[in-house]
Amino acid sequence: MGPVDRALRAIVGLILISLTVVGPQTLWGLVGLVPLLTAVAGFCPAYTLLGIKTCRTENRMV
């Protein structure tokens, strides 16, 4: 997972979690734990299943 992807996930996760405190104050804001945890871990199971890679890798000659 690339750094931009991780940052966006963390921001979206924190915004969704904040909905449990401000706004509609429902537990649906806890859905924000998913993007926040994937940002912290740097791993997204859905990306693995779909074959998506957002991290740049260097092509090295062996």
Biopython code that builds the backbone (N, CA, C, O; Angstrom):
import numpy as np
from Bio.PDB.StructureBuilder import StructureBuilder

atoms = [
    (1, "MET", "N", (0.853, -1.159, 0.000)),
    (1, "MET", "CA", (0.000, 0.000, 0.000)),
    (1, "MET", "C", (0.906, 1.231, 0.000)),
    (1, "MET", "O", (1.832, 1.330, 0.805)),
    (2, "GLY", "N", (0.633, 2.160, -0.902)),
    (2, "GLY", "CA", (1.446, 3.362, -1.020)),
    (2, "GLY", "C", (1.180, 4.370, 0.090)),
    (2, "GLY", "O", (0.170, 4.280, 0.788)),
    (3, "PRO", "N", (2.091, 5.336, 0.252)),
    (3, "PRO", "CA", (1.945, 6.308, 1.338)),
    (3, "PRO", "C", (0.722, 7.220, 1.180)),
    (3, "PRO", "O", (0.104, 7.601, 2.174)),
    (4, "VAL", "N", (0.376, 7.564, -0.045)),
    (4, "VAL", "CA", (-0.809, 8.409, -0.259)),
    (4, "VAL", "C", (-2.070, 7.631, 0.103)),
    (4, "VAL", "O", (-2.975, 8.159, 0.749)),
    (5, "ASP", "N", (-2.117, 6.384, -0.315)),
    (5, "ASP", "CA", (-3.261, 5.525, 0.003)),
    (5, "ASP", "C", (-3.403, 5.363, 1.510)),
    (5, "ASP", "O", (-4.511, 5.443, 2.042)),
    (6, "ARG", "N", (-2.291, 5.137, 2.200)),
    (6, "ARG", "CA", (-2.335, 4.976, 3.658)),
    (6, "ARG", "C", (-2.816, 6.244, 4.344)),
    (6, "ARG", "O", (-3.609, 6.177, 5.283)),
    (7, "ALA", "N", (-2.346, 7.399, 3.887)),
    (7, "ALA", "CA", (-2.748, 8.669, 4.496)),
    (7, "ALA", "C", (-4.240, 8.923, 4.285)),
    (7, "ALA", "O", (-4.942, 9.331, 5.211)),
    (8, "LEU", "N", (-4.719, 8.680, 3.067)),
    (8, "LEU", "CA", (-6.146, 8.892, 2.799)),
    (8, "LEU", "C", (-7.014, 7.953, 3.628)),
    (8, "LEU", "O", (-8.062, 8.358, 4.133)),
    (9, "ARG", "N", (-6.587, 6.714, 3.769)),
    (9, "ARG", "CA", (-7.345, 5.762, 4.587)),
    (9, "ARG", "C", (-7.397, 6.213, 6.047)),
    (9, "ARG", "O", (-8.440, 6.125, 6.694)),
    (10, "ALA", "N", (-6.272, 6.693, 6.554)),
    (10, "ALA", "CA", (-6.232, 7.149, 7.947)),
    (10, "ALA", "C", (-7.156, 8.341, 8.150)),
    (10, "ALA", "O", (-7.872, 8.406, 9.149)),
    (11, "ILE", "N", (-7.147, 9.285, 7.211)),
    (11, "ILE", "CA", (-8.006, 10.466, 7.328)),
    (11, "ILE", "C", (-9.475, 10.076, 7.268)),
    (11, "ILE", "O", (-10.276, 10.530, 8.085)),
    (12, "VAL", "N", (-9.830, 9.238, 6.302)),
    (12, "VAL", "CA", (-11.232, 8.803, 6.175)),
    (12, "VAL", "C", (-11.657, 8.032, 7.420)),
    (12, "VAL", "O", (-12.768, 8.214, 7.917)),
    (13, "GLY", "N", (-10.779, 7.174, 7.923)),
    (13, "GLY", "CA", (-11.097, 6.408, 9.132)),
    (13, "GLY", "C", (-11.351, 7.306, 10.327)),
    (13, "GLY", "O", (-12.309, 7.102, 11.072)),
    (14, "LEU", "N", (-10.493, 8.301, 10.511)),
    (14, "LEU", "CA", (-10.670, 9.222, 11.638)),
    (14, "LEU", "C", (-11.949, 10.051, 11.497)),
    (14, "LEU", "O", (-12.638, 10.310, 12.485)),
    (15, "ILE", "N", (-12.259, 10.460, 10.284)),
    (15, "ILE", "CA", (-13.502, 11.215, 10.066)),
    (15, "ILE", "C", (-14.713, 10.356, 10.402)),
    (15, "ILE", "O", (-15.634, 10.817, 11.076)),
    (16, "LEU", "N", (-14.717, 9.113, 9.937)),
    (16, "LEU", "CA", (-15.854, 8.233, 10.222)),
    (16, "LEU", "C", (-15.976, 7.932, 11.711)),
    (16, "LEU", "O", (-17.083, 7.895, 12.248)),
    (17, "ILE", "N", (-14.853, 7.718, 12.374)),
    (17, "ILE", "CA", (-14.885, 7.460, 13.814)),
    (17, "ILE", "C", (-15.394, 8.679, 14.566)),
    (17, "ILE", "O", (-16.084, 8.539, 15.576)),
    (18, "SER", "N", (-15.062, 9.875, 14.087)),
    (18, "SER", "CA", (-15.524, 11.093, 14.759)),
    (18, "SER", "C", (-17.046, 11.229, 14.699)),
    (18, "SER", "O", (-17.630, 11.964, 15.496)),
    (19, "LEU", "N", (-17.690, 10.534, 13.769)),
    (19, "LEU", "CA", (-19.152, 10.580, 13.685)),
    (19, "LEU", "C", (-19.821, 9.931, 14.897)),
    (19, "LEU", "O", (-21.005, 10.159, 15.147)),
    (20, "THR", "N", (-19.072, 9.129, 15.645)),
    (20, "THR", "CA", (-19.654, 8.545, 16.851)),
    (20, "THR", "C", (-19.719, 9.563, 17.985)),
    (20, "THR", "O", (-20.428, 9.359, 18.971)),
    (21, "VAL", "N", (-18.971, 10.668, 17.842)),
    (21, "VAL", "CA", (-18.932, 11.689, 18.890)),
    (21, "VAL", "C", (-19.724, 12.927, 18.482)),
    (21, "VAL", "O", (-20.500, 13.467, 19.271)),
    (22, "VAL", "N", (-19.523, 13.368, 17.255)),
    (22, "VAL", "CA", (-20.237, 14.536, 16.734)),
    (22, "VAL", "C", (-21.080, 14.106, 15.547)),
    (22, "VAL", "O", (-20.871, 13.023, 15.000)),
    (23, "GLY", "N", (-22.001, 14.914, 15.153)),
    (23, "GLY", "CA", (-22.859, 14.569, 14.021)),
    (23, "GLY", "C", (-24.012, 13.695, 14.467)),
    (23, "GLY", "O", (-24.630, 13.960, 15.499)),
    (24, "PRO", "N", (-24.312, 12.648, 13.697)),
    (24, "PRO", "CA", (-25.468, 11.815, 14.033)),
    (24, "PRO", "C", (-25.274, 10.956, 15.290)),
    (24, "PRO", "O", (-26.253, 10.429, 15.818)),
    (25, "GLN", "N", (-24.056, 10.803, 15.773)),
    (25, "GLN", "CA", (-23.739, 10.057, 16.992)),
    (25, "GLN", "C", (-24.318, 8.639, 16.982)),
    (25, "GLN", "O", (-24.981, 8.216, 17.929)),
    (26, "THR", "N", (-24.054, 7.930, 15.905)),
    (26, "THR", "CA", (-24.465, 6.530, 15.831)),
    (26, "THR", "C", (-23.222, 5.650, 15.807)),
    (26, "THR", "O", (-22.118, 6.126, 15.543)),
    (27, "LEU", "N", (-23.406, 4.395, 16.079)),
    (27, "LEU", "CA", (-22.283, 3.460, 16.082)),
    (27, "LEU", "C", (-21.811, 3.111, 14.678)),
    (27, "LEU", "O", (-20.798, 2.428, 14.529)),
    (28, "TRP", "N", (-22.519, 3.560, 13.643)),
    (28, "TRP", "CA", (-22.077, 3.325, 12.270)),
    (28, "TRP", "C", (-20.724, 3.978, 12.006)),
    (28, "TRP", "O", (-20.016, 3.573, 11.084)),
    (29, "GLY", "N", (-20.361, 4.964, 12.785)),
    (29, "GLY", "CA", (-19.061, 5.605, 12.635)),
    (29, "GLY", "C", (-17.907, 4.665, 12.933)),
    (29, "GLY", "O", (-16.776, 4.911, 12.515)),
    (30, "LEU", "N", (-18.192, 3.583, 13.659)),
    (30, "LEU", "CA", (-17.144, 2.608, 13.961)),
    (30, "LEU", "C", (-16.681, 1.860, 12.719)),
    (30, "LEU", "O", (-15.668, 1.162, 12.761)),
    (31, "VAL", "N", (-17.404, 1.995, 11.619)),
    (31, "VAL", "CA", (-16.964, 1.431, 10.348)),
    (31, "VAL", "C", (-15.618, 2.044, 9.967)),
    (31, "VAL", "O", (-14.853, 1.443, 9.212)),
    (32, "GLY", "N", (-15.329, 3.228, 10.483)),
    (32, "GLY", "CA", (-14.066, 3.899, 10.226)),
    (32, "GLY", "C", (-12.859, 3.160, 10.777)),
    (32, "GLY", "O", (-11.724, 3.476, 10.418)),
    (33, "LEU", "N", (-13.087, 2.176, 11.647)),
    (33, "LEU", "CA", (-11.975, 1.370, 12.157)),
    (33, "LEU", "C", (-11.323, 0.549, 11.045)),
    (33, "LEU", "O", (-10.121, 0.289, 11.085)),
    (34, "VAL", "N", (-12.109, 0.146, 10.065)),
    (34, "VAL", "CA", (-11.565, -0.683, 8.974)),
    (34, "VAL", "C", (-10.506, 0.075, 8.179)),
    (34, "VAL", "O", (-9.382, -0.413, 8.067)),
    (35, "PRO", "N", (-10.818, 1.262, 7.614)),
    (35, "PRO", "CA", (-9.753, 1.957, 6.878)),
    (35, "PRO", "C", (-8.610, 2.410, 7.777)),
    (35, "PRO", "O", (-7.461, 2.455, 7.337)),
    (36, "LEU", "N", (-8.908, 2.747, 9.027)),
    (36, "LEU", "CA", (-7.847, 3.173, 9.936)),
    (36, "LEU", "C", (-6.892, 2.017, 10.237)),
    (36, "LEU", "O", (-5.676, 2.207, 10.220)),
    (37, "LEU", "N", (-7.416, 0.841, 10.508)),
    (37, "LEU", "CA", (-6.569, -0.313, 10.803)),
    (37, "LEU", "C", (-5.777, -0.766, 9.580)),
    (37, "LEU", "O", (-4.623, -1.173, 9.708)),
    (38, "THR", "N", (-6.384, -0.700, 8.397)),
    (38, "THR", "CA", (-5.633, -1.074, 7.200)),
    (38, "THR", "C", (-4.527, -0.064, 6.907)),
    (38, "THR", "O", (-3.478, -0.429, 6.378)),
    (39, "ALA", "N", (-4.756, 1.196, 7.247)),
    (39, "ALA", "CA", (-3.703, 2.210, 7.065)),
    (39, "ALA", "C", (-2.550, 1.964, 8.024)),
    (39, "ALA", "O", (-1.385, 2.071, 7.641)),
    (40, "VAL", "N", (-2.872, 1.636, 9.269)),
    (40, "VAL", "CA", (-1.824, 1.380, 10.263)),
    (40, "VAL", "C", (-1.036, 0.119, 9.896)),
    (40, "VAL", "O", (0.190, 0.097, 10.003)),
    (41, "ALA", "N", (-1.737, -0.921, 9.466)),
    (41, "ALA", "CA", (-1.081, -2.182, 9.125)),
    (41, "ALA", "C", (-0.339, -2.102, 7.792)),
    (41, "ALA", "O", (0.635, -2.821, 7.574)),
    (42, "GLY", "N", (-0.807, -1.220, 6.901)),
    (42, "GLY", "CA", (-0.187, -1.128, 5.580)),
    (42, "GLY", "C", (-0.551, -2.294, 4.684)),
    (42, "GLY", "O", (0.167, -2.607, 3.734)),
    (43, "PHE", "N", (-1.663, -2.935, 4.986)),
    (43, "PHE", "CA", (-2.097, -4.113, 4.244)),
    (43, "PHE", "C", (-3.607, -4.080, 4.084)),
    (43, "PHE", "O", (-4.337, -3.839, 5.045)),
    (44, "CYS", "N", (-4.069, -4.322, 2.872)),
    (44, "CYS", "CA", (-5.507, -4.364, 2.616)),
    (44, "CYS", "C", (-5.854, -5.713, 1.987)),
    (44, "CYS", "O", (-5.421, -5.996, 0.870)),
    (45, "PRO", "N", (-6.624, -6.545, 2.679)),
    (45, "PRO", "CA", (-6.984, -7.850, 2.125)),
    (45, "PRO", "C", (-7.741, -7.747, 0.800)),
    (45, "PRO", "O", (-7.567, -8.594, -0.075)),
    (46, "ALA", "N", (-8.568, -6.730, 0.645)),
    (46, "ALA", "CA", (-9.317, -6.561, -0.609)),
    (46, "ALA", "C", (-8.363, -6.290, -1.772)),
    (46, "ALA", "O", (-8.580, -6.785, -2.877)),
    (47, "TYR", "N", (-7.314, -5.512, -1.531)),
    (47, "TYR", "CA", (-6.328, -5.241, -2.581)),
    (47, "TYR", "C", (-5.641, -6.531, -3.012)),
    (47, "TYR", "O", (-5.367, -6.723, -4.197)),
    (48, "THR", "N", (-5.363, -7.407, -2.068)),
    (48, "THR", "CA", (-4.720, -8.671, -2.388)),
    (48, "THR", "C", (-5.633, -9.528, -3.259)),
    (48, "THR", "O", (-5.187, -10.114, -4.245)),
    (49, "LEU", "N", (-6.895, -9.599, -2.897)),
    (49, "LEU", "CA", (-7.853, -10.395, -3.671)),
    (49, "LEU", "C", (-8.048, -9.850, -5.074)),
    (49, "LEU", "O", (-8.209, -10.617, -6.024)),
    (50, "LEU", "N", (-8.034, -8.520, -5.211)),
    (50, "LEU", "CA", (-8.271, -7.889, -6.507)),
    (50, "LEU", "C", (-6.988, -7.653, -7.307)),
    (50, "LEU", "O", (-7.048, -7.252, -8.469)),
    (51, "GLY", "N", (-5.849, -7.895, -6.702)),
    (51, "GLY", "CA", (-4.578, -7.711, -7.396)),
    (51, "GLY", "C", (-4.190, -6.257, -7.590)),
    (51, "GLY", "O", (-3.491, -5.929, -8.548)),
    (52, "ILE", "N", (-4.630, -5.383, -6.703)),
    (52, "ILE", "CA", (-4.335, -3.953, -6.801)),
    (52, "ILE", "C", (-3.085, -3.641, -5.994)),
    (52, "ILE", "O", (-2.931, -4.113, -4.868)),
    (53, "LYS", "N", (-2.190, -2.841, -6.574)),
    (53, "LYS", "CA", (-0.979, -2.417, -5.872)),
    (53, "LYS", "C", (-0.848, -0.904, -6.017)),
    (53, "LYS", "O", (-0.807, -0.389, -7.134)),
    (54, "THR", "N", (-0.782, -0.194, -4.902)),
    (54, "THR", "CA", (-0.642, 1.259, -4.945)),
    (54, "THR", "C", (0.725, 1.717, -4.488)),
    (54, "THR", "O", (0.982, 2.917, -4.395)),
    (55, "CYS", "N", (1.608, 0.767, -4.202)),
    (55, "CYS", "CA", (2.954, 1.092, -3.748)),
    (55, "CYS", "C", (3.911, 0.985, -4.928)),
    (55, "CYS", "O", (3.943, -0.021, -5.637)),
    (56, "ARG", "N", (4.681, 2.037, -5.119)),
    (56, "ARG", "CA", (5.686, 1.984, -6.186)),
    (56, "ARG", "C", (6.827, 1.089, -5.759)),
    (56, "ARG", "O", (7.278, 1.146, -4.615)),
    (57, "THR", "N", (7.286, 0.274, -6.667)),
    (57, "THR", "CA", (8.444, -0.579, -6.406)),
    (57, "THR", "C", (9.509, -0.302, -7.451)),
    (57, "THR", "O", (9.211, 0.012, -8.604)),
    (58, "GLU", "N", (10.745, -0.425, -7.026)),
    (58, "GLU", "CA", (11.841, -0.210, -7.952)),
    (58, "GLU", "C", (12.097, -1.506, -8.722)),
    (58, "GLU", "O", (12.094, -2.595, -8.149)),
    (59, "ASN", "N", (12.317, -1.367, -10.016)),
    (59, "ASN", "CA", (12.670, -2.530, -10.826)),
    (59, "ASN", "C", (14.179, -2.698, -10.767)),
    (59, "ASN", "O", (14.924, -1.885, -11.315)),
    (60, "ARG", "N", (14.620, -3.741, -10.111)),
    (60, "ARG", "CA", (16.046, -3.980, -9.943)),
    (60, "ARG", "C", (16.484, -5.117, -10.848)),
    (60, "ARG", "O", (15.791, -6.125, -10.993)),
    (61, "MET", "N", (17.616, -4.938, -11.436)),
    (61, "MET", "CA", (18.206, -5.991, -12.262)),
    (61, "MET", "C", (19.048, -6.872, -11.331)),
    (61, "MET", "O", (19.856, -6.359, -10.556)),
    (62, "VAL", "N", (18.867, -8.162, -11.404)),
    (62, "VAL", "CA", (19.607, -9.074, -10.527)),
    (62, "VAL", "C", (20.857, -9.563, -11.206)),
    (62, "VAL", "O", (21.611, -10.342, -10.624)),
]
sb = StructureBuilder()
sb.init_structure("model")
sb.init_model(0)
sb.init_chain("A")
sb.init_seg("    ")
for serial, (resi, resn, name, xyz) in enumerate(atoms, 1):
    if name == "N":
        sb.init_residue(resn, " ", resi, " ")
    sb.init_atom(name, np.array(xyz, "f"), 0.0, 1.0, " ", f" {name:<3s}", serial, name[0])
structure = sb.get_structure()
